[in-house]
Amino acid sequence: MFVPILSMAQTDIDAIMMEKNALCIGPSYTYSSWKNYWEGKLKRENLNLGTVSTQMVGLMGTYGVTKRLNVLFSAPYVITKASAGTLHGYKGIQDLSLFVKYSPYKAKIGDGIFTVFAIGGFSTPLTNYVADFLPLSIGLHTTNLLARGMADYQQGNYFVTGSATYVYRSNVKIDRTSYYTTEAHLSNEIEMPDMATFNLRFGYRSYRLIAEAVFNNMTTLGGFDITRNNMPFPSNRMNATTGGINIKYTPAFAPRLSIVGGGNYVLKGRNVGQALTVDGAIFYVLNLGRKQKTDTNNNQTK
């Protein structure tokens, strides 16, 4: 996509909860690249850009306030690059993201367990990076508020999870006093449209192994298309449907260690790059309380 987004299967969008007083923390790495992109509905390439790539190195963590309430955080360092042309990439610390994840309802239905989650999130830039240099900006420099509803059903070791998210985005100020979208604006402030996402994941979940297929749809609630042969703009409509897989493995010899990997591909889009993204992470669970339990149904250590 034009805007680097941490794509790893994070616990703010899965049905895994940490136990009380448990801290799961570790480094993550993401690599994403695209050559073709959609200019509005037109799919094309740009020889002045070549292949655009994004690398992210981040620190992610989850803390169990209780077994029903978790707090999550992440903060990535982002590097962008174009393989052709004269545009230089950027690098720097992007945004701090904080989430609160709550499970208010859990019940046995049939032969499985049904669980409901409510998630609230907040993200804001940590540095004064440039937003108005897409597709090589490291972010959009918006402050975001996120609200998500999620439901999970697990029968034995097989599960399905669905969620819907609304993202409010603040306006952005850029380093010029006028710009053009579908009309002229004599201002340095861009009105950013909000976003909505829908996520579906299903697969196998046990204490040692989680393997899942993931489909995600992102829709910008407003905005406009990239004009012909022009650069992307922060308030463009950016829609994308992606498909991918995630795997998490906990080795028997190190039950507090988790190895995570996965990838996804943009199947359909509008004003985004057709990106292939791969990621990996290593997490370790620290027990900050007296004892730690693991619910192997659907509340598992990350």
N, C-alpha and C positions, 0 to 999 in steps of 0.2 A: 504494500500500500504506500501512498505518498507520505503518510504520517507514521513514524515508528511506533508500534504498539507492542508491549510485552505480550508475547503470544503463548507462553507456556501455560499448561493447565495449572492454574493457580487455585488455591483453596477458597478464594472469594466466589468461585463459580462451580465448585464441585460439592458433593454431599459428604465430605469428610470433615470431621470435627476433632480437635485436640481435646484431651482430657484436662481437667482442672490442674493448674500449676505447671503444665507441660509447655515448653518453648521449643518449637521446631524452627530451625534457622539454617541458612546456607547460601552459597553462591549459585548464580544461574548464568547461562550464556545462551544467546539467541542470535542466529544469522538468518537474514532474509535478503532475497534478491529478485529483481524482475527486469525484463527487457521490453516486453510488450505491455501496453497499458490502454485504458479506455479514455478517450477524449470525448466526454459525454457518452454516447452509446457506440461511438466509432472506436474499434480496436485497432491500434497502430503501434509503430515503434518510432523512436527518435534517434537518429544516428549521431546527433550532437550530445546525447547522453550515454549511449551504449547500454551497459548493464548497471543499474543502480543497486547498491548493496547497503545494508544496515547491519551493524553489529551492536549488541547490547550485552553489557556485563552488569549484573545487579546483585543486590543483597535482598533476600526475601525472608520473611519470618511470620510465624503464627503463634499466638499465646492463648492458652486456654484459661480464661477468667473463671469459667465454670465449664462443665461438660456440655452445656447448652449455649454458651456465649463465648465466642472467640474474637480476638482482635488481630488484624493482619496488617502488614506493611511491606512496601517495596520501594526501592530507589535505584534506577538504572543509570549507567553511564553509556552514552550512545555515540557511535561513530558512523557517519554516512560517507559514501563515495560513489562517484560516477566514473566508469571505465573509459569514457571518451569525452571529447569536447574540452572546454576551458573552465567550466564551472567547478569550483572546489567544494569538497565536502566540509562538514562541520563535525565537531566532537565536543562533548561536555556532559555534565550531569543534567538529567532531564527533570522529571517530576517526582515528588514524594506522594505516594498513594497510601491511604489509610482506610481500612474497612472494619466494620463491625458486623459479625455474622451471628444470627440468633436462630435457634431451633425451638419454636414454641409448641410444636405438636408432633407426636410420634405415636403410631398405633399399628397393631397387627391387623391386616386386611387379607383374608384368604390365607394363603401359605406364605405371605411375604410381609415386609415391614414398610409402611408408608410414612414418610417424614416430610414436614414442611419447614422451609427456611425463609427468613427475612434478612436481607443484606442492605446495609447502607454504606456508602463510600464517599471519599473526599480525596481529590488530588489537586496539587498546585505546583507551579514551577519552583525549582530550587535555585535556578540561576537565571540571569537575564539573557537567555539565548534568543537568536533571531527566529521569528515565526514566519516572516514573509520571504522565504527563500525555498519554497517547495520546488522539486521533491527532495531537496537536500537539507532542509531544516531538521533538527533533531526532535521537534515537537511543535505543537500549535500554541503553546504558552497560555492556554486557558486554565482557569480554575473550574473544576468540575464537581458536581454533586450527583451521586448515583443512588438509585433506589431499585432493588431487585426482589422479585418473588420467585421462589424455586421449590420444586417438589421432586421427591425421589422415591422410587419403589424398588425394593430388592427382595428377590425370592431365591433362597439359597445363595449361590455366588453370582447370580446374574442380576443386573440392575438396569434401570432407565431413569434418566434425570432430565428434567426440562426447566427452563427458566426464561423470564422476560425482564428486561432492564430498560429503565429510562435514565438518560444522562442529560442533566442541565449543564450548559457551558456558558461561561462568562464571555463578555466582549474582549477583544484583543486590541492593543495599541501597537502600531507599526511605525517604522522610522521614515515616514513620508507624510506629507500634509494633504495629499489627495490620491484617489485611486478610482478605478472603474470596474464595476461588476457588470450589471445590465444597464447601469446608468452611472453618471459621474457623482462622486462623493468628495466634497471639500472638507475632509476630516482625516485624522490619523487613527480613528477608532473604527474597528470592524465589528459589526453585529453578527455574532456566531449563532447558527442554527443548532438546536438541540439534536440529540441522537436517541435511537432506540435499537436494542439488540435482542435477538432470540437465539437461544442455545439449546441444542439437544445432544445428549451423549448416552451411550449405552454400551454394555460389555460385561466383562468378568471382574469381580471384586472379591479378593480374599485378603487375609492379613499379610501374606508375603507378596502377592502380585495383584496389580490392577492393570487391565488392558481394555482400552475403550476406543470407540469411534466417536468423533465429534463433528457436528455440523453447526455452523454459526452464521447468522444473518445480521448485518449491520446496515442500518438505514439512517441517513441524515434527514431530519425533518425540516427541510427547506434548502436554501442555497441555490446555486446555479451551476451550469456546466462550464468546463474549461472551453474558452473560445479557441478557434482554429489556430494551431501553431503557437499557442501562448503557453506560459508557465501556469501550473496550478496555483490556486489562490486559497488562503486559509478557510474562507467561507464557501468554497465549492461544495456542491452536493457530492458526498463520497459514500457510495453504497458498495457492499461486498458480501458475497456468499462464499464461505470457505468450508472445506472438508478436510479432516485429518485424523490422526491417531495419537494416543498418548499411552505410555507404559510407565508404571512405577514398580520397582522391585526392592524388597527388603531382604537382604541375605540372612540366612539362619545364624551365621556366626557373628552378626552384628545387628541385633534386633532394633537398635535405635538409629540405624543408618538407613537412608532411603536414596535410591538412584532413580532419577526421573529423566525421561526422554520422549521426544515426539516431533511431530511436524504437521504442517497443513499447507493447503494450496488454494488459491483464489479461483473458484470455479466460474464465477460470474461477477461482473462489477460495473461501476459507473464512476468515472473520474478517479480511478485507482489503478495501481500497477497490478499485473497478474503475478503476484509474488509467490515464491516457494519459500517456506520458513521452516527451519529446524531448530530445536532447542534441547538443552540438557541442564540438569542441576543435581547437586548433592546436598541432602539435608540431614541434620543430626538433631535428635530430640534430647533436650536437657530437662530433667525432672527437678523443678524448683520447689516442689512440695515434698511431703513425707512419703507418698506412694503414688503410683501411676497405674491406671487400668486401661485396657483397650477393649472396646466393643467391636467385635468382629462382624456385626451385621452391617452397619453403615457409618459408625463413628470410629474411624481408624486413625492411627498415627500417620501423619503425612509421609 
